[in-house]
Amino acid sequence: MEELPVGTTHALLLRDGRTFAQGPAADVLTSDQVGKCFDLPLTLERRDGRWSVRIRRPA
């Protein structure tokens, strides 16, 4: 996610070669959507136009 340009407006998530989610970046690039797409517990944030993702570790 860190490599996405600040001006990214839309996103497409693929899972197993098929569209998992697509649309405005703010709707598609959420912790829930990206986590389900990659089957990982993660937290996705956007600060000052930059995206970052962290894998959540089990407690």
PAZAPA-4460 file (N, C-alpha, C; in steps of 0.05 Angstrom, whole numbers, plus 32768, in hexadecimal, padded with zeros to 4 digits):
% residues 59
    n_x    n_y    n_z   ca_x   ca_y   ca_z    c_x    c_y    c_z   seq   type   mol
   8010   7FE8   8000   8000   8000   8000   8011   8019   8000     1      M     A
   8029   8017   800C   803A   802F   800E   8042   803A   7FF3     2      E     A
   8041   8029   7FDF   804A   8032   7FC4   8034   8040   7FB4     3      E     A
   801B   8040   7FBE   8006   804D   7FAF   800B   806C   7FAE     4      L     A
   8008   8078   7F97   800B   8095   7F95   7FF6   80A3   7FA6     5      P     A
   7FFD   80BA   7FAF   7FEB   80CB   7FC0   7FD0   80D0   7FB1     6      V     A
   7FD1   80D3   7F97   7FB9   80D9   7F87   7FA8   80C1   7F7F     7      G     A
   7FAD   80AA   7F8B   7F9D   8092   7F84   7F80   8097   7F8A     8      T     A
   7F6F   8093   7F76   7F52   8098   7F7A   7F42   807E   7F7A     9      T     A
   7F4B   806A   7F6C   7F3C   8051   7F69   7F4F   8039   7F6E    10      H     A
   7F43   8022   7F75   7F53   800A   7F7B   7F45   7FF1   7F71    11      A     A
   7F54   7FDD   7F6C   7F4A   7FC3   7F64   7F59   7FAE   7F74    12      L     A
   7F4A   7F9D   7F83   7F56   7F87   7F92   7F50   7F6E   7F83    13      L     A
   7F65   7F5E   7F7E   7F61   7F44   7F71   7F67   7F2D   7F85    14      L     A
   7F57   7F18   7F83   7F5C   7F00   7F93   7F58   7EE8   7F80    15      R     A
   7F6D   7ED8   7F7F   7F6D   7EC1   7F6D   7F66   7EC8   7F50    16      D     A
   7F70   7EDF   7F47   7F6D   7EE8   7F2C   7F51   7EF4   7F25    17      G     A
   7F41   7EF8   7F3A   7F26   7F03   7F36   7F23   7F1C   7F46    18      R     A
   7F11   7F2D   7F3C   7F0C   7F46   7F4A   7EFF   7F40   7F65    19      T     A
   7F0B   7F4A   7F7A   7F01   7F47   7F95   7EF2   7F60   7F9D    20      F     A
   7EFD   7F78   7F96   7EF0   7F91   7F9C   7EFC   7FA6   7F89    21      A     A
   7EEB   7FB9   7F82   7EF4   7FCF   7F70   7EE3   7FE8   7F76    22      Q     A
   7EF0   7FFF   7F71   7EE1   8018   7F74   7EF2   802D   7F80    23      G     A
   7EE6   8042   7F8C   7EF5   8058   7F98   7F08   804C   7FAD    24      P     A
   7F20   8057   7FAE   7F35   804C   7FC0   7F2B   804D   7FDD    25      A     A
   7F1D   8062   7FE6   7F14   8063   8001   7F00   804D   8008    26      A     A
   7EF2   8043   7FF5   7EDE   802D   7FF9   7EEB   8012   7FF8    27      D     A
   7EFF   800F   7FE6   7F0C   7FF5   7FE1   7F23   7FEF   7FF5    28      V     A
   7F33   8004   7FFA   7F4B   8000   800A   7F44   8005   8028    29      L     A
   7F37   7FF1   8033   7F30   7FF1   8050   7F3D   7FD9   805D    30      T     A
   7F40   7FDA   8077   7F4C   7FC3   8085   7F3C   7FAA   8080    31      S     A
   7F21   7FAD   8081   7F10   7F95   807D   7F13   7F8A   8061    32      D     A
   7F11   7F9B   804C   7F12   7F91   8030   7F2D   7F85   802A    33      Q     A
   7F42   7F93   8030   7F5D   7F89   8029   7F64   7F71   803A    34      V     A
   7F5C   7F71   8053   7F61   7F59   8064   7F53   7F40   8059    35      G     A
   7F3A   7F43   8051   7F2B   7F2D   8045   7F38   7F24   802B    36      K     A
   7F40   7F37   801B   7F4C   7F30   8001   7F66   7F1F   8004    37      C     A
   7F76   7F27   8018   7F90   7F19   801C   7F8E   7F04   8033    38      F     A
   7F76   7F01   803F   7F72   7EEE   8054   7F86   7EF3   806B    39      D     A
   7F88   7F0C   8073   7F9B   7F14   8089   7F8D   7F28   809B    40      L     A
   7F93   7F26   80B5   7F89   7F3A   80C8   7F9B   7F53   80C6    41      P     A
   7F91   7F69   80BB   7FA2   7F80   80B7   7F94   7F9A   80BE    42      L     A
   7FA4   7FAF   80C0   7F9A   7FC9   80C4   7FA5   7FDB   80AE    43      T     A
   7F93   7FE8   80A0   7F9B   7FF9   808A   7F94   8016   8091    44      L     A
   7FA7   8028   808D   7FA2   8044   8094   7FAB   8056   807D    45      E     A
   7F9F   806E   807D   7FA7   8082   806A   7FAC   809C   8079    46      R     A
   7FC4   80A6   8078   7FCB   80BF   8085   7FDA   80D1   8071    47      R     A
   7FD1   80EA   8070   7FDE   80FE   805F   7FDF   80F3   8042    48      D     A
   7FCB   80E4   803A   7FCA   80DA   801E   7FDA   80C1   8019    49      G     A
   7FE8   80B7   802D   7FF9   809F   802A   7FEC   8087   8038    50      R     A
   7FEC   8070   802C   7FE0   8058   8036   7FF6   8048   8045    51      W     A
   7FEE   803A   805A   7FFF   8027   8068   7FEF   800F   8072    52      S     A
   7FFC   7FF9   8074   7FEE   7FE0   807D   8000   7FD2   8091    53      V     A
   7FF3   7FC7   80A6   8001   7FB8   80BA   7FF1   7F9E   80BF    54      R     A
   8000   7F89   80C2   7FF3   7F6F   80C9   7FEF   7F6F   80E7    55      I     A
   7FD6   7F68   80EF   7FD0   7F67   810C   7FD8   7F4B   8116    56      R     A
   7FE6   7F4A   812B   7FEE   7F31   8137   7FD9   7F28   814C    57      R     A
   7FD5   7F0E   814D   7FC2   7F04   8161   7FCB   7F0B   817E    58      P     A
   7FB8   7F11   818F   7FBE   7F18   81AB   7FC8   7F00   81BB    59      A     A
***
